[in-house]
Amino acid sequence: MATLKARHPRGFDTEAADAHLARRDRKLARWIERIGPIAPQKHWRGRFDPVDALARAILYQQLSGKAAATIVGRVEAAIGSPRLHCDTLALVDDAALRACGVSGNKTLALRDLARREAAGEIPAMTRLPWLEEQAIIDALVPIRGIGRWTVEMMLMSRLGRPDVLPVDDLGIRKGIQVMDKLEAMPTPREALARSARWAPYRTQASFYLWRIADFGAEAKTPTRRSQD
């Protein structure tokens, strides 16, 4: 019996994406040549656990990478596992999580994630390749502490969906401003309209836009990105 081919395989051909973007947009083509190839395939090849990834996204919110990593390490030690899931999080109470440095709001978010996992509301990795991007977003944004931007980062950086553009991301809009030499940063709607020519490889364009944003003459520090 033949094995069904996933509707949305993990990852895409970044060389084909670069060629497409360069053909469709001369301004972006110059930046692609200046920056050099971006190939995030390593993030698409490794094992991916959606629930664990969402739990870590919650813990990393609004913290520096170092501070968040310290808290995650404490949580892992408290539950005795590197796996953040409903069964392992259930091994500690809220007071223990707070003692690890987890805020009250993040504790509530972790509990909500665990409850939804136990209820079967979080799509398993085996289901994700068969779901459209919007279906994944709709399934995950009801989780406390998880917004559309967080899910879009997962779609791009971990699932390798080729045509995602997080228009609410300031780095994306700043990148367009720098590339097009605009006086003001474009609105999300303007950014979406600008991206039409990049389809179906808007994910790859987004990776370049984050780099372009760092070249902004007025940028004093690199633009923050979720996967750094």
N, C-alpha and C positions, 0 to 999 in steps of 0.2 A: 504494500500500500504506500503510495507516494506521500511524502511529508509536505504539509501545506507550507507555502512560503509566506513569511510574515508580511503583512500589508505595509508596515513601516519598519524596515530593518534599521538597526542601530548604526548611525553614522552615515556619511556620504563622501563622495569623491571631491576632496577639497581642490585638487588641480582643475577639475572640470568647473568647479564653482568659481575659482579665480579667473579662468578663461572667459566664462560667461559674464562675470562682473566687469572685466576689462573691456569686453566688446560693447557692453551696454552703457557704460558710464566712463567717459574719458577722465573726468576729475578723479573718480575712485581708482581708475587704472594707474594714474600717476602715483597715488599713494600706495597702491599695492606694490609697485616697483620700488618705491622708496623704503617701505617697511620690510618687504620680503615676505615669503610664504608663511602663512599661519596654518599650522597643522595640529589640531587638537585631538587627533585620533586616539591618543593614549587614554583619554578620559572615556572613550567609547568602547574600549576593549576590555577593561577590567570588570570585575564583578560589581553589580549594582543592586542595592537593596533599597527600594523606595521608602519604606517606613523608617529605616535607620537614617537615610539621607534627610528626610523631613524633620526628624527629631534633632539632628545636628544643625539643620538650617534654623530651627527655632532657637537653639542654644547660642548660635553665632550672631543672631540679630543684635544690632546696635552695640557691638563690642569689637575691640581690636582682635585680630587673629590670635595673638598671643594670649590675651585674657580669656577668650572663648575656649581656646585649646586647653588651658589650665582647668577651666570648669568642666569641660567634657571629660578630661582625665579623672577628675574627682568623682564624677557621676559613674564612670566605668568602674572605678575602684569600689564605689559604694554598692553597685549592683553585682559586682564580681563577674562582669562580662563586657566585651567590646561591642556587643550587639544591643542597640537601643530599640526595644520592642515592648509590646504590652506585657508579655510574660516576665521580662527582666525588670522593667520599670515598676512592676507590681511588687518587687522584692523590697522596695524602700517606701517609706511614707513621705508625705509632703515636707515634714520637718527635716528629714534627711536630705532631701533635694535642696532645701533652702540652705542647709549647712554646707552644701557643695558650692554655694554661690549662685544658685538658680533663683531668679526673681519670682515673685508671686505670680505675675502674669505668665511667665514662661512655664512655671509649674502647672498652671491651669491649662496651658496649651499642650504640654506633654500628656497630661491626663486625657484631654480631649482626643488627641491623636491615638493614644492607646485604646480608648473606648471605641473609636471608630474602626481601628484595626480589628479588635475583637469582634465587632459586629459585621466584619467583612465588607466595610465600605471603602477600603483603600485598595485600588487595583494592584494585583501582584505583578511582578516583573514579567511573568509569562503572558499576562493580558495586555500589557502596555503596547507591544508592537502591533496590536490589532485595533488600537483606539486612535481616533483622530485627536489632534492637539487640543481642540476645544473641549472634547469629552474628558480629557485628562484634567484640564483646568477646572471644568465644572465639578469633577469628582473630588478635587483636592482643596479648592479655595474655601469650602465650608469649614475646614479645620481651623480652629482658633489659632491665630498667629501665622497662618499661611495665606499670603496674598497672591494675586496673579503674577507679580514680578518674580516671586520665589519659584513658582511652577515654571514660568518661562525660562528661568536660569537652568532648571533641571532638564527641561526639554532640549535646550541648546547644548549644554556642557556635559550632560550625562547620557542623554538618550540620542543625541546627534540628529535631532530633527532639522532638516535643511532650510526650512522657510519660516523661521520665527524672528520677529522684530519686536523687542520690548520697548514700545514707543514712550512709555512713562519713565524710562531710565534716563537720567540726566546725562550720563556719559554718551549715550546714543545721540541725543539731540545736540550735545556739545560737539560731537564729532562731525555731524552734518554742518553745524555752524562754521567750524574751522575749515572743512573741506570746501564749502561753497562761499566762504568769506562773507558771511552774513553779519549784519550789525547786531541782530538779536537772535537768541536761540529759537529755533522753530517750535511751534506747538506740537503736541502729540499728533494731532490731525494732519498738520503740515508734514511732519516726519513720515507718517504713513503714506501720504501722497507721493512724497519724494522717493519712497522705497519701491514704488511699483515696478520700475525698470529692473530692479535687482532680483525679483522673483524668478525662479523658485529657490534662490540661494540667499535669502535675506539673513539667515543665521551667519553665514560666512561674512557678509557685509557688516553685520553687527560686530563681529570680532575685530574687523579693521577699524570701524568707527571708534571703538574704545581706545585703540592705539592712537588714532588720529587726534582724539580729544586731548591726549597727553602732550601733543605738540602745540596746543593752543598758546599763543604768545602771552596771554594773561594768566595761564594756569600756573599757580605757585607750587602745587603739589599734584601728583598724578591723580586722575579721576578714579574714584573708588569703583571696584568691580566685585561682583559677588563671589567669583570663583578664585580670587587671588589668595 
